[in-house]
Amino acid sequence: LERRKRVFVPIQGEIPSPLNPPSGCTFHPRCPHAMPRCREEVPPLEAIAPGHWSACHLNHTAA
């Protein structure tokens, strides 16, 4: 059987300190799609598909 290969692209930037995390979404300093809301509000963790969870304010935006 042929297996699908997945390529994971690492997020650029430094991993934030767990002792001094950034405000809002912990990924906003490294996210290329971050918006002002991301710096202020922690996004809720939501099921976006069976077995797949995401915490991102962009989950509900139109593509």
C-alpha distances in whole Angstrom, upper triangle without the diagonal:
4,6,10,12,16,19,22,25,28,31,34,37,38,37,40,42,42,45,46,44,44,46,44,40,39,37,39,41,37,36,37,37,40,43,46,45,42,45,47,45,42,39,38,35,33,30,29,25,24,24,25,28,30,34,35,38,36,33,36,37,36,33
4,7,9,13,16,19,22,25,28,31,34,36,35,38,40,40,44,44,41,42,43,41,38,37,34,37,38,34,33,33,34,37,40,43,42,40,42,45,42,40,37,37,33,32,29,27,24,24,23,23,27,28,32,33,36,33,31,34,34,33,31
4,6,9,13,16,19,22,25,28,31,32,31,34,36,36,40,41,38,38,40,38,34,33,31,33,34,31,30,30,31,34,37,40,39,36,39,41,39,36,34,33,30,29,26,24,22,21,20,20,23,25,29,29,32,30,28,31,32,31,28
4,6,10,13,16,19,22,25,28,30,29,32,34,34,38,38,35,36,37,35,31,30,28,30,31,28,27,27,27,30,33,37,36,33,36,38,36,34,31,31,28,26,24,22,19,19,19,18,21,23,26,26,29,27,25,28,28,28,25
4,7,10,13,16,19,22,25,27,26,29,32,32,36,36,33,33,35,33,30,28,26,28,29,25,24,25,26,28,32,35,34,32,34,36,35,32,30,30,27,26,24,22,21,21,19,19,21,22,25,25,28,26,25,28,28,28,25
4,6,10,13,16,19,22,23,23,26,28,29,32,32,30,30,31,30,26,25,22,24,25,22,21,21,22,25,28,31,31,28,30,33,31,29,26,27,24,23,21,20,18,19,17,16,18,19,22,22,25,23,22,25,25,25,22
4,6,10,13,15,19,21,20,24,26,27,31,31,28,28,30,28,25,23,20,22,23,19,18,19,20,23,26,30,29,26,28,31,30,28,26,27,24,24,23,21,20,21,20,18,19,19,21,21,24,22,22,25,25,25,22
4,6,9,12,16,17,17,20,23,23,27,27,24,24,26,25,21,20,17,19,19,16,15,16,18,20,23,27,26,23,25,28,27,24,23,24,21,22,21,19,19,21,19,16,17,16,18,18,22,20,20,23,23,24,21
4,7,9,12,15,15,18,21,22,26,25,23,22,24,23,20,18,15,17,17,13,13,13,15,17,21,24,25,21,23,26,26,24,22,24,22,23,22,21,21,23,21,18,19,17,18,18,21,19,20,23,22,23,20
4,6,9,11,11,15,18,19,22,22,19,19,22,21,18,16,12,15,14,10,11,12,15,16,20,23,23,20,21,24,24,22,21,23,21,22,23,21,22,24,22,19,19,17,18,17,20,19,20,24,23,24,22
4,7,9,9,12,15,17,20,19,17,16,18,18,14,13,9,11,10,7,8,9,12,13,17,19,20,16,17,21,21,19,18,21,19,21,22,21,22,24,22,19,18,16,16,15,18,17,18,22,21,23,21
4,7,9,12,15,18,20,19,17,16,19,19,16,14,10,11,10,6,8,9,13,13,17,19,20,17,17,21,22,20,20,23,22,24,25,24,26,28,26,23,22,19,19,17,20,19,21,24,23,25,23
4,7,9,12,15,18,16,14,13,16,17,15,12,10,11,8,6,9,11,14,14,17,19,20,17,16,20,21,20,20,23,23,25,27,26,28,30,28,25,23,20,19,18,20,20,22,26,25,27,25
4,6,9,12,14,13,12,12,15,17,15,11,10,11,9,8,11,14,16,15,19,20,21,17,16,20,20,19,20,23,23,25,27,27,29,31,28,25,23,21,19,19,21,22,24,27,27,29,28
4,7,9,12,11,9,10,14,15,13,9,9,11,9,8,12,15,17,16,19,20,20,16,16,19,19,17,18,20,20,23,24,25,27,28,25,23,20,18,17,17,20,21,22,26,26,29,27
4,6,9,7,6,7,11,12,11,7,8,10,8,9,12,16,17,15,18,18,18,15,14,16,17,15,17,19,19,22,25,25,28,29,26,24,21,19,17,17,19,21,22,26,26,29,28
4,5,5,5,8,12,14,13,10,12,13,12,13,16,19,21,19,21,21,21,17,16,18,18,16,19,21,21,24,26,27,30,31,28,26,23,21,19,20,22,24,25,28,29,32,32
4,6,5,9,12,14,13,10,12,15,14,15,17,21,22,20,22,22,21,18,16,18,17,15,17,19,18,22,24,26,28,29,26,24,21,19,17,19,21,24,24,28,29,32,32
4,6,10,12,15,15,12,15,17,16,18,20,24,25,22,24,23,22,19,18,18,19,17,20,21,21,25,27,29,32,32,29,27,24,23,20,22,24,26,27,30,31,35,35
4,7,9,12,13,10,13,14,13,15,18,21,22,19,21,20,19,17,14,15,16,15,18,20,21,25,27,29,31,33,30,28,24,22,20,20,22,24,26,29,29,33,33
4,7,9,9,7,10,11,10,13,15,18,19,16,18,17,16,13,11,13,13,12,15,17,17,21,24,25,28,29,27,24,21,19,16,17,18,21,22,25,26,29,29
4,7,7,6,8,8,8,11,13,16,16,13,14,13,13,10,8,10,11,10,13,16,17,21,24,25,28,30,28,24,21,18,15,15,16,18,21,23,23,27,27
4,6,7,10,9,10,13,14,17,16,13,13,11,11,8,6,6,8,8,11,14,16,20,23,24,27,29,28,24,21,18,14,14,14,17,19,21,22,25,26
4,6,9,8,10,13,12,15,14,11,11,10,8,6,5,4,4,4,8,11,13,16,20,20,24,26,25,22,18,15,11,11,11,14,16,18,18,22,23
4,5,6,9,10,10,13,12,9,10,10,9,5,6,8,6,5,6,10,11,14,17,18,21,23,22,18,15,12,8,8,9,12,13,16,17,20,21
4,6,7,9,9,13,13,11,13,13,12,9,8,10,10,8,9,12,13,16,19,19,22,24,22,19,16,13,10,10,12,14,16,19,20,23,23
4,6,6,6,10,10,8,11,13,12,8,9,12,12,10,10,13,13,16,18,18,21,23,21,18,15,12,10,9,11,13,14,17,18,21,20
4,5,5,8,8,5,8,9,10,6,6,10,10,10,11,14,15,18,20,20,23,25,24,20,18,14,12,10,11,12,15,17,17,20,19
4,6,8,10,8,10,11,12,9,8,12,13,13,14,18,19,21,24,23,26,29,27,23,21,17,15,13,14,15,18,21,20,23,22
4,7,9,8,12,13,15,11,11,15,16,15,15,18,19,21,23,22,24,27,25,22,19,16,15,13,15,15,17,20,20,22,21
4,5,5,9,12,13,10,11,14,15,14,14,17,17,19,20,19,22,25,23,20,18,14,13,11,12,11,14,17,16,18,17
4,6,9,12,14,11,13,16,17,17,16,19,20,21,22,21,23,26,25,22,20,17,15,13,13,12,15,17,16,17,15
4,6,10,11,9,12,15,15,15,14,17,18,19,20,18,21,25,24,20,18,15,14,10,10,9,12,14,12,14,13
4,7,8,6,8,11,12,12,12,15,17,18,21,19,22,26,25,21,19,15,13,10,9,9,13,14,13,16,15
4,5,5,7,9,11,12,12,16,18,19,22,21,24,27,27,23,21,17,14,11,9,10,13,14,13,15,16
4,5,5,7,9,12,12,16,19,21,24,23,26,30,29,26,23,19,16,13,11,12,16,16,15,18,19
4,5,5,6,9,9,13,16,17,21,20,24,27,27,23,20,16,13,11,8,10,13,14,13,17,18
4,5,6,7,8,11,14,16,19,19,22,25,24,21,18,14,11,8,7,10,12,14,14,17,18
4,6,8,10,14,16,19,22,22,26,28,27,24,21,17,14,12,11,13,16,18,17,21,22
4,7,10,13,16,18,22,22,26,29,28,25,21,18,14,13,11,14,17,18,18,22,23
4,6,9,12,15,19,19,23,25,25,22,18,15,11,10,9,12,14,15,16,20,22
4,6,9,12,16,17,20,23,21,19,15,12,8,8,9,12,13,15,16,20,21
4,7,9,13,13,17,19,19,16,12,9,5,5,6,9,10,11,13,17,18
4,6,10,12,15,17,16,14,10,8,5,7,8,11,10,12,15,18,20
4,7,9,12,14,13,10,7,6,4,8,10,12,10,12,16,19,20
4,6,9,11,11,9,5,5,6,9,10,12,9,11,14,17,18
4,6,7,7,6,4,6,9,11,13,13,10,12,15,17,18
4,7,8,6,6,7,9,10,12,12,8,10,13,14,15
4,6,5,7,9,13,14,16,15,11,13,16,16,16
4,6,8,12,15,17,19,18,15,17,19,20,20
4,7,10,14,16,19,19,16,18,21,22,22
4,7,11,13,16,15,12,15,17,19,18
4,7,10,13,13,10,13,16,18,18
4,6,9,10,8,11,13,16,16
4,7,9,8,11,13,16,17
4,5,6,9,10,13,14
4,6,7,8,12,13
4,5,5,8,9
4,6,9,10
4,7,9
4,6
4
